[in-house]
């Protein structure tokens, strides 16, 4: 197996020279001296499990990613605050409407019979037999027409002299 090559100087890294591996995205090897790291620093990084080292390009890339993520996170937090404020306002509006409805219930808005029938079109039914009385005409009409199904109301059945002519 061949020795790794320093990604900085392109020279072979022998077992006798101190080297360090980038823990960033590239994972490349470097001579410690090429990166300006002392032997003590490399030993400390190797001994401590929580410490890692990244080359300059990976460090820069990581910083850029952190900046982008921080900016996006801030934007999302602002959006959440705006949505929360909007939802809160809507909830308050609904609560105020509910409270005002409970405090002042609406007056029964049912219309009277005269209000419902007022302004309705009149239908004049003229029987074939001019001598037929109103009760017979009403019964005949009810036999042929279902007022509920047709949304009709029968009222004011009157006799008209001479068939209304």
HUZI-V778993 format. One record per residue. N is the residue number from 1. PSI is psi as a letter, one per 30 degrees, with the letter a starting at -180 (NA if undefined). Layout:
N_PSI + N_PSI
This chain:
1_k + 2_l + 3_k + 4_l + 5_k + 6_k + 7_f + 8_e + 9_f + 10_g + 11_l + 12_k + 13_j + 14_l + 15_f + 16_f + 17_k + 18_k + 19_l + 20_k + 21_k + 22_k + 23_g + 24_a + 25_e + 26_e + 27_g + 28_l + 29_k + 30_k + 31_k + 32_e + 33_e + 34_f + 35_g + 36_g + 37_k + 38_l + 39_e + 40_e + 41_e + 42_e + 43_e + 44_e + 45_e + 46_e + 47_e + 48_k + 49_f + 50_f + 51_k + 52_l + 53_k + 54_k + 55_l + 56_e + 57_e + 58_e + 59_e + 60_e + 61_e + 62_e + 63_e + 64_e + 65_e + 66_e + 67_e + 68_e + 69_e + 70_e + 71_e + 72_e + 73_e + 74_e + 75_e + 76_e + 77_e + 78_e + 79_e + 80_e + 81_e + 82_e + 83_e + 84_e + 85_e + 86_e + 87_e + 88_e + 89_e + 90_e + 91_e + 92_e + 93_e + 94_e + 95_e + 96_e + 97_e + 98_e + 99_e + 100_e + 101_e + 102_e + 103_e + 104_i + 105_k + 106_k + 107_k + 108_j + 109_g + 110_k + 111_l + 112_l + 113_e + 114_e + 115_e + 116_e + 117_f + 118_k + 119_f + 120_k + 121_k + 122_k + 123_k + 124_k + 125_k + 126_j + 127_l + 128_e + 129_j + 130_f + 131_f + 132_k + 133_l + 134_e + 135_e + 136_e + 137_e + 138_e + 139_e + 140_e + 141_e + 142_f + 143_e + 144_f + 145_k + 146_j + 147_e + 148_e + 149_e + 150_f + 151_h + 152_l + 153_k + 154_k + 155_l + 156_h + 157_k + 158_l + 159_k + 160_k + 161_k + 162_h + 163_g + 164_g + 165_NA
